[in-house]
């Protein structure tokens, strides 16, 4: 039986920034933008990988993509 590795990233903030972040997520990575109230959304990103190293690389790449957007 092979191992699977997974993690979930959550971000909360304005709809405008949430939509920008969601648009940066590469195809094949599960994500959902959820409206929490009239002024705030939650972005949930589910990352799955075959190894811990691959999981770390995917998460690092996502955080790099997001780093300039949360302003």
PASEBA-1860 file (N, C-alpha, C; in nm, 3 decimals):
! residues 71
1> XXXXXXXX> 0.084/-0.118/0.000/0.000/0.000/0.000/0.089/0.125/0.000 ~ 0.066/0.215/-0.093/0.147/0.337/-0.100/0.093/0.444/-0.005 ~ 0.184/0.528/0.038/0.145/0.636/0.129/0.092/0.754/0.048 ~ 0.001/0.826/0.108/-0.051/0.951/0.053/-0.028/1.060/0.155 ~ 0.001/1.177/0.107/0.024/1.292/0.194/-0.072/1.402/0.152 ~ -0.128/1.473/0.251/-0.226/1.576/0.221/-0.222/1.686/0.327 ~ -0.261/1.804/0.284/-0.276/1.916/0.377/-0.382/2.010/0.322 ~ -0.432/2.095/0.409/-0.531/2.194/0.370/-0.480/2.332/0.409
9> XXXXXXXX> -0.486/2.424/0.315/-0.454/2.564/0.342/-0.584/2.641/0.347 ~ -0.598/2.731/0.444/-0.715/2.817/0.452/-0.670/2.962/0.461 ~ -0.742/3.047/0.388/-0.715/3.190/0.390/-0.850/3.261/0.404 ~ -0.854/3.369/0.482/-0.975/3.449/0.497/-0.944/3.595/0.468 ~ -1.036/3.660/0.400/-1.017/3.802/0.370/-1.124/3.850/0.273 ~ -1.092/3.958/0.202/-1.189/4.019/0.112/-1.214/3.930/-0.010 ~ -1.334/3.947/-0.067/-1.370/3.870/-0.187/-1.273/3.900/-0.301 ~ -1.236/4.026/-0.317/-1.148/4.065/-0.427/-1.014/3.990/-0.421
17> XXXXXXXX> -0.950/3.991/-0.306/-0.822/3.922/-0.292/-0.841/3.771/-0.300 ~ -0.946/3.720/-0.239/-0.975/3.576/-0.244/-0.989/3.526/-0.387 ~ -1.058/3.604/-0.469/-1.076/3.564/-0.610/-0.943/3.567/-0.684 ~ -0.861/3.669/-0.655/-0.727/3.674/-0.717/-0.644/3.552/-0.679 ~ -0.647/3.515/-0.551/-0.571/3.398/-0.505/-0.624/3.271/-0.572 ~ -0.756/3.256/-0.575/-0.817/3.136/-0.635/-0.777/3.123/-0.782 ~ -0.768/3.235/-0.852/-0.731/3.232/-0.995/-0.586/3.191/-1.017 ~ -0.503/3.203/-0.914/-0.362/3.165/-0.926/-0.337/3.015/-0.906
25> XXXXXXXX> -0.434/2.945/-0.850/-0.416/2.804/-0.816/-0.412/2.720/-0.944 ~ -0.308/2.642/-0.963/-0.296/2.560/-1.084/-0.408/2.456/-1.096 ~ -0.440/2.420/-1.220/-0.537/2.313/-1.245/-0.491/2.186/-1.175 ~ -0.585/2.110/-1.124/-0.554/1.984/-1.058/-0.542/1.995/-0.908 ~ -0.542/2.117/-0.855/-0.540/2.136/-0.710/-0.679/2.179/-0.667 ~ -0.738/2.101/-0.580/-0.875/2.125/-0.534/-0.881/2.252/-0.449 ~ -0.980/2.338/-0.481/-0.998/2.459/-0.401/-1.142/2.504/-0.406 ~ -1.181/2.581/-0.305/-1.317/2.632/-0.296/-1.314/2.770/-0.230
33> XXXXXXXX> -1.386/2.864/-0.289/-1.400/2.997/-0.233/-1.538/3.006/-0.170 ~ -1.543/3.024/-0.038/-1.668/3.018/0.037/-1.698/3.155/0.097 ~ -1.818/3.207/0.069/-1.857/3.334/0.128/-1.897/3.310/0.273 ~ -1.831/3.379/0.364/-1.860/3.363/0.507/-1.957/3.470/0.556 ~ -1.945/3.589/0.505/-2.041/3.696/0.533/-2.029/3.797/0.419 ~ -2.094/3.910/0.431/-2.097/4.006/0.320/-1.962/4.069/0.290 ~ -1.870/4.065/0.384/-1.742/4.131/0.360/-1.622/4.037/0.361 ~ -1.644/3.908/0.386/-1.532/3.816/0.399/-1.561/3.682/0.332
41> XXXXXXXX> -1.455/3.626/0.271/-1.463/3.492/0.213/-1.353/3.406/0.273 ~ -1.368/3.276/0.255/-1.265/3.181/0.297/-1.225/3.100/0.173 ~ -1.095/3.094/0.148/-1.041/3.011/0.040/-0.982/2.886/0.104 ~ -1.030/2.771/0.061/-0.982/2.643/0.112/-0.912/2.571/-0.004 ~ -0.786/2.535/0.018/-0.706/2.467/-0.083/-0.663/2.332/-0.027 ~ -0.700/2.224/-0.095/-0.665/2.088/-0.053/-0.554/2.037/-0.144 ~ -0.442/2.002/-0.082/-0.325/1.958/-0.157/-0.297/1.812/-0.124 ~ -0.285/1.729/-0.228/-0.251/1.587/-0.213/-0.123/1.560/-0.290
49> XXXXXXXX> -0.041/1.468/-0.237/0.085/1.435/-0.303/0.124/1.291/-0.273 ~ 0.217/1.241/-0.352/0.266/1.104/-0.337/0.378/1.093/-0.234 ~ 0.443/1.205/-0.203/0.552/1.204/-0.105/0.547/1.332/-0.024 ~ 0.613/1.329/0.090/0.619/1.447/0.175/0.696/1.560/0.104 ~ 0.800/1.525/0.032/0.878/1.625/-0.042/0.792/1.691/-0.150 ~ 0.715/1.612/-0.223/0.627/1.668/-0.326/0.522/1.759/-0.264 ~ 0.467/1.719/-0.150/0.368/1.801/-0.080/0.428/1.936/-0.042 ~ 0.548/1.932/0.014/0.617/2.055/0.053/0.641/2.145/-0.068
57> XXXXXXXX> 0.683/2.088/-0.179/0.709/2.166/-0.300/0.582/2.233/-0.351 ~ 0.472/2.160/-0.351/0.345/2.217/-0.398/0.301/2.332/-0.308 ~ 0.308/2.309/-0.177/0.267/2.413/-0.081/0.360/2.535/-0.093 ~ 0.490/2.512/-0.103/0.584/2.623/-0.119/0.552/2.704/-0.245 ~ 0.522/2.634/-0.354/0.490/2.703/-0.479/0.361/2.785/-0.466 ~ 0.261/2.729/-0.399/0.136/2.804/-0.378/0.161/2.928/-0.294 ~ 0.236/2.913/-0.186/0.262/3.027/-0.099/0.343/3.135/-0.172 ~ 0.432/3.094/-0.260/0.506/3.191/-0.341/0.413/3.266/-0.435
65> XXXXXXX> 0.321/3.193/-0.498/0.223/3.257/-0.586/0.136/3.356/-0.509 ~ 0.099/3.319/-0.387/0.009/3.402/-0.306/0.078/3.522/-0.242 ~ 0.208/3.515/-0.224/0.279/3.612/-0.139/0.262/3.758/-0.183 ~ 0.250/3.784/-0.309/0.237/3.922/-0.356/0.092/3.970/-0.364 ~ -0.003/3.882/-0.340/-0.144/3.916/-0.361/-0.219/3.960/-0.237 ~ -0.175/3.923/-0.121/-0.250/3.948/0.003/-0.218/4.087/0.058 ~ -0.257/4.190/-0.017/-0.231/4.327/0.027/-0.351/4.414/0.005
END
